[in-house]
Amino acid sequence: MKKILVVDDEPMCLELVVGLLPKEYEVKTARNGVEALEKVKEMSPDMILMDVVMPEMNGYEACRHLKDNEKTMSIPVVMVTSLSEKEDKIKAIEAGADDFLNKPVDPLELMARVKSLLRIKQYHDELVEEKGMLKDLNEHLEEKVKERTASLAAEVEMRKKAEENLHITLKALARSKAELEHIVYIVSRDMQRPLQVVSGNLELLAQRYKGKIPQKDLSELVGNSVDTAVGMKRLINDLFSYSSIATREEIVNTETILEKASADIAGIIKRTRVEITHGKMPVVHGDGKQLVHLFHHLLDNAIKFRSIKEPNVHISAKEVGDNWVFSFKDNGIGIDPKFHEDLFYISGRMSDAESKTGIGLAICKKIVERHGGKIWVESEKGKGSTFHFSIAKK
């Protein structure tokens, strides 16, 4: 909205001029030159309609002050007065006035002068703005030239660092290759144990029960054999999963993920009588198959290290900033804090008595990181464990 300042010491004249101006303008008034200069500081008008004969400071003086000030010199000033002598107009021009109107003011002439001077003021403001933009652009270009000069000087150093990073990467690849070879060795060794258990149990069945086999003993031995064989199969699958996890994104309901993971180990859940509960589970963006694998391992882990109490696992999820944070809380044997740091790496151990390859939790870590999150544990020996992991919101 354009702003106009009307200056006159006669209330009737002031009211008349203000009444002639359209409502589309923001109009302020002043009673003399001194008050006009103060109003200009407050409102920065787009033009000024000013009487000449006023107390304290007349219109000529006020106009001269405005035109001598760099901040206000571009504001159009129209002298509105009953003086009609040629000398009066010359004084107005000498004071810097942009136009001259005689009282009584003609409404059509007033509006023609107002619109014309407002257009000129707008053109002036646009030119000033473009000049400022050009100045900023020139400064920006100069800065870019300086930055480019500096970057050329630093380019050699960057190439040296790139070569150093390449050397570090090659060393890391060599370590990864050695780690993978170590994993293969561990799995090959550990696969012999479940095979021996399966073979031994089946031989025991053949020797001990040649006739009628008691159902209880048969169920126990067969169940043990089946669980061991399933564990062996999972160990092989984990090896391949760890070496090649590729993530695809889809919208998945984590309650459905939990149901699928629970179904995978339904037999173990039934035999151990573990109680699995959960709160409200969110819908997330992620790889459904990998998330089932993640939930599966965390549930299996909680059941495997259960205590003599009635085992239970509670799963919950909450929003924390830009992430969903999931928690798997159990009442198992707990984990000594000294094992927390290495828990999610190959050959990690959860207790002095129980050692394992660590592939399951290593896979959990890899899956979580592929989903933009991290995994950690809160636990003390004998006080259960809570495994937390975050998944970034998309």
Steps between C-alpha positions, in 0.01 A plus 500: 500500500635842398547752783425871469573776755273808489637811678283807571437720806136563400279211622236558229756495220662195652168319520409601144822366344486178702140447391594530134758221520379144426481241780762292322767730647621512858470870592664675799483871593721767658428863606835668417846441355657382825228243558523397134872419531427280805219318317730436205744318733216286638315400182739550200222634269492444125404868447418820695226760438619811691356843568743795477390746767522324838622592852837387645632380162341585164472268204805639318728431798357156561542410132859626503578280803355198323689556176829559683472161673623202296244270663198719414609691187318258266157553664282709262377827662198688361446855630128562561433869572277799434807701392491544125773748420777400262758565772328250728531225241866588446563474876331161504717376211814640666407319824490175300124451458398256227167665418266784595120507563283801567221517756216431478623163375337354192428128570587382146822703490594373845454135403689547172799652684488235776492204261770646280741568786429164665592328173822699482577411863435131427733508197764668715465237775526218246815653351652534847410137575652379172810705569529331841451159341772573244731612777431180694554295184833668432610440859386137472694453177809653654468267795458203268816598314688513830356163604592345165853631529526351847349170384758469223771538758337231714433256216842342515457442873157345439646258246765396748230437760296303244798274439539452875127417531530251215785331682289486818206355302718228352619407847137492620405269213786271592374491861145425377629213290686360800187539716286316245752217487490487879119479494509211253744316726283555810181388324668194351624405845173572680289315242663175614349534849131512405554213254652291778201577726251398232694182420541409867134550583385291207739218592375515859143471374591193297684327786275591794156463347479193277145427611238738625648844558359711788347812351665738747854379433438482130371861488798626698761329285331579170437862607865537598612359167266722300602815690866419447450441127306829473785675679751352258293618203468847652877512551558435131237756398654754736837458335359589160284778647798663667709500184225640273223719632331716234222728618179582314248749634128442546227597745475231770291455813736393779218318679480270196880470508482390864232241419712350221813492716306330783358243257853408390585384852151389605628157608765646729251751646259218577761272661656777712157648588635850446242779520541759220314831537518828310372857497372691197727430204555763227499488123850571365696521175743212465578154367233262633710182467797653677281636782350152553857368523584775752196431722561124470856525630410730790214272612714187462780668693267590789364144518843338474629691801191470717527448876323248725210744537198476272652663188339806347595749228331839450541695177426873484559793263508875547579810294826673591574800276540378141509133600285211619671331795403133560573316825510123570494455879542156662537361853787267411844443647628841391838596356809613684577861388856399412360308200275784372760664274579186295151355509402592142820379335609157384624276788335720760397330826203563725640331812801307620306173484326555165709569193369537145602611156308828535369484143138556605562829681756605238227457238263704721756781507546489124123505431440790739784705350364437149174655624678815619503409871712349775466215750606479864429306821424587862563207734657377820580145594198335664266793426379431147583689181343767280616519140422835334526592134397804302361532148509840330169650390479570129 
